[in-house]
Amino acid sequence: MNKPKPIFEKRIFWDVDFDNLDYDKHPNWVIERVFDRGDVEDIRQCRRYYGDEKVREALTSAKFLNKSTVYLACAILENNLTDYRCYITAQSNPQHWLY
């Protein structure tokens, strides 16, 4: 059974050819991009299309996500910050102090 394609805002994928975007070829990239740049409806569409397990897998294995995206994903998916690869990497590579 074919699932209907999600309807995302074009602004999320401003740097690629939106009309030829294949959601099934690179799902992790699409999920990361939607959570980083999308709004609530975009995230809902993403979760409906991929399912929470695939979304969780993609986000927890991401090399980089904005800090706010990690906190949002934790709240939505009900898991811990330490489940996210990008969070653990950021903790082991502290930034310089801003004076």
C-alpha positions, -999 to 999 in steps of 0.1 A, spaced: 0 0 0 14 34 -10 14 61 17 5 96 5 35 118 3 38 144 31 32 180 22 61 201 34 68 238 30 92 246 2 112 269 25 125 238 44 142 225 13 152 258 -2 186 246 -14 175 215 -34 151 209 -63 119 206 -42 98 191 -70 122 161 -75 128 154 -38 126 117 -31 114 112 5 123 75 5 158 77 -9 173 98 20 148 96 49 173 106 76 183 138 58 146 147 53 137 140 89 166 161 103 158 189 79 121 189 88 128 189 126 154 217 123 135 240 99 99 230 99 69 241 119 44 220 139 24 209 108 56 199 90 67 177 120 33 161 121 34 153 84 69 138 89 58 116 119 28 104 99 48 94 69 79 79 85 65 68 119 79 76 153 104 47 153 121 58 121 120 95 133 136 84 166 163 64 148 171 92 124 173 119 151 192 100 177 219 90 152 222 125 136 257 140 137 244 176 142 211 191 153 204 225 168 201 223 206 165 235 204 157 206 180 172 181 203 150 194 232 119 194 210 126 158 198 131 147 234 97 162 243 79 147 213 95 112 213 97 110 252 134 100 254 165 114 271 191 139 259 218 113 263 201 91 236 212 117 210 246 112 194 249 150 186 242 159 222 269 135 236 294 148 210 287 184 219 292 176 256 326 161 249 337 191 228 330 222 249 329 256 232 351 285 242 337 308 268 321 340 255 332 370 274 
